[in-house]
Amino acid sequence: MNLRGALAIYAFEIGRTRRTLFQSVVSPVLSTSLYFVVFGSAIGSRITEIDGVAYGAFIVPGLIMFSLLTQSLSNASFGIFFPKFTGTIYELLSAPVSAFEIVLGYVGAAATKSILLGLIILATAALIVPVRIEHPLWMIAFLVLTSITFSLLGFIIGIWADNFEKLQVIPLLVVTPLAFLGGTFYSVSMLPPFWQQVTLFNPVLYLISGFRWSFYENADVGVGLSLGMIAAFLAACMLCVAWIFRTGYRIRT
């Protein structure tokens, strides 16, 4: 296994974050902080508690997960799309690195950036609202698994997209609405029974619910089911990436 090659890709992607620090770190943190201020003040003044948790603290796990999903997708998709766009991907494919090492470098870097960003947002939120973490190990597990899974999905999107418009279609038109409708700002139990059943078809609900449970032991669905959904999604993304490199889909042509 050529770890040096994977580390070179990883270091290059991490270095790109340092060169675009405001866009990669400062901007997402500021945007999420605005959610805390706006929703915490506007809605928090009317909804004081949800399941015994102050509303400002209740939305913290959902907002961290929302940022984690969007940043994992954008970091990984742009990371592999740009070499395709410039044509340097052929140099990468001809280098003595395997498909696994390429994915390890790009996805590892995207997941690392997303995890660090999530921790920064968590630290920022702790300065604004009273946050407690009942199960820190489970919190880290959900953080890492979600980052890796959606970084893999972002990698797939970057391979699939053939222009900058397509690069933004799934994050903006699919993932963002699902995150808003997946319990980021509310508990599913607050919805009418019919919409509670409809929300169960939203895969993001299971991510947010499991992550929130690690903070306050409150969950809209079972924790085991949340972990099972993440594991299934991760396996599906891994199979899709393996198929891409086996067939050369939008890489060799």
N, C-alpha and C positions, 0 to 999 in steps of 0.2 A: 504494500500500500504506500503510495506516494504522499506522505503527510506534508512534505515540504510544498508540494504543488497546491494542496488544499489550503494550507496556511497562507500561501502567497495570495490566493484569491480572497481568503478571509481578511487578510491585512489590507488588501486594496479596497475592499468594500467598507471596512471600518474607517480607513483613511478618507474615503469619500464623505463620510459623516462629519469628520473633523473639518473638512473644507466647506461644508454646507451646514454649519452648526445651527444657525438661526432657523433654517428651513426644517432641519431634521429633528431638533430638540426643542428650541425655544418656542417656535410657533405652535406645535401640538400642546405643550404645557400651558401656554397662554390661553389657547382655545378651550382646553378642558377647565382651566381655572374660571373662565367666563361662565361655563355651564354651572359650576359650583355657586358662583355669585348670583347669576340670574335665576336659576331654578331654586337654589336654596333660599333666596329672598322672596321671590314671587310666589312659588308654590309652598315653600316651607312655612310661610306665615299663615297658610290656610290648612296645610296638612302637617301637624306638629310631629306625629309619630306614625310609623308603619311597623306592625308586629313588635311594638315595644322599642323600636330604634328611631332616633331623631331623623327626620326626613333628610337633612343635609348629610348625615352620615350614611343613611340608607342608599343614596345614589352613588356613593364613592366606588363600590365594586363594579357597578354597571358602567360608570364612566371610564374606569381603568380598562375594563374589558373592551369597551367601544374603541378606545384609543389603541389598544393592543391589536384588535382586528384590523383596523384601517392602516396602521403603521406597518404591521407585518406584511400585509398585501402590497402596499406601495413600495416598501423597501426591496422586497424580493422581486417584484415584477419589473421595476425599473432597473434593478441590478443586472438581470439577464437580458432585458429588452435592449438596453443601450449597446452591448456588444453586437447584437443582431443588427441594430440600426446602422452602426458604423462599419460592420463587416469584420470586426476583430474576433468574432466568435469562431471563425475558421482557424485562426491561429490557436485559439483555446482548444478546439477539437483535435488539432494536429499535434498538440503538446502531449508529453507522456503523463497524462492524468486521465483517470477513468471517469466514467459518468458519475459514479458514487462520490468521487473526490470533488468533482465540479459542483454537484448538488450540496455536498457537505460544506464547501466554502461559501457559496452564495446563501444557502438557507441558514447556515450557522451564523453568518454575519447579520442577516436580517433579523433572526430570532434574538440575537444578543442585543441589537439596537432596540428592539421592541421591549425586551425585558427591562433593560436599563431605563427606558422611557417610562414604563409602567411603575417602576420603583420611584422614579423622580416625581411622578404625578401623585403617588401614594404619600410621599413625604410632604409634598405641597398641600395635599388635602388635610393631612394631620395638623397643619398649621392653622387651618380654617375651621374644621369641624372635629368633634370628638370621635376619632376612629379607634376601634379595637379589633384585634385579630385573635379569634378564639383558637384557630388551628393554623399556625404559621407554616407548618410543613405542607399541609394540603394546599394552602394559598400559593406557595412556591410551585407545587406540582401543577396546579391548574394554570399558573402563569407560564411555566415552561412548555407544557403540552400544547396550550393554545397558541403560543408564539411559534412553535415548530410547525404545527398543523397549518396555520394560515400563512406562514412563510412558504411552505410547500405549495399551497394553493396560489400564492402570489407568483411563485416560480412558474407554475403551469400557465397562469394568465400571461406572464411575460413571454413565454414561448408561443402561445396562441396568438397574441396581438401582433398585427403587422403595421400598426400606426399608433400614434399617441392617443387618439380618440378611443380606440378599443381598449387601451391600457386602463382607462378610467371607467369603462362601462360597468363592469361587475362591482367594483368598490362603491361607486356612486349610486347605481340604480338597483343593486341587489343587497349588498352587505349592509350599507348604511340604513336603508329602511327596515331591514330585518332586525338590526341592532336597536333601533328606536322602538320597534314593536315587540321586542323580546324581553321587556321588563327592565330596561335601563333606568327608567324614571318612576316606575311603579311596580307594585306587586300584582301578579296575575290574578290573585284572589280578589282584587278590587273590581275585576271585570264581570260583566254578566255571564251566566253559565255557558251560553252559546259561544261567546268570544273566548272564554277560557279553553274550551275544547279546540277552537280554531288555532289558538296560540300554541297549542302543543305540537303543531306541525312546523313551527318555527325552530330550526336547529340552533339558532343563537340563544334561545331561551335556556337551553340546557347548559350552555357555557356560563351565562350570567348567573343562573340559579346556583350552580355548583360553586362558583367563585364567591358569591355572596354568602353561601353557607359557611365557607372557611372563615369569614369575618364574624358573622353574627349568629350562626347556627340557624338561620332562616332560609328556607328553600321552597321554591314553587314546585319542584319535582324532586324525586329521590336523588341523593348524591351518587349512588351506584349507577343510576341511569345516566346521569350527567357524564360520569367517567366513561361509561360504555359508548355514548354518542361521540365523545372526543376520540376515543380509540378507534371507532369505526371510521370516522372521517379521516383520521390520520392514515389508517390502512388504505383507504380509497385513494388518497392523494399520493401515497407511496407507489401504489400499483399504477396510477396514471403516469407518474414521472418515469417509472421503469418502462412502460409502453412507449413513451415519447423517445427515449434514447434507443430502445430496441428497433423502432421503426424509422427513426430520424425525422419525425413529424416536425415540419417547419424549422428544422435545424440544418439539415444537409441540402435543402433546396431554397 
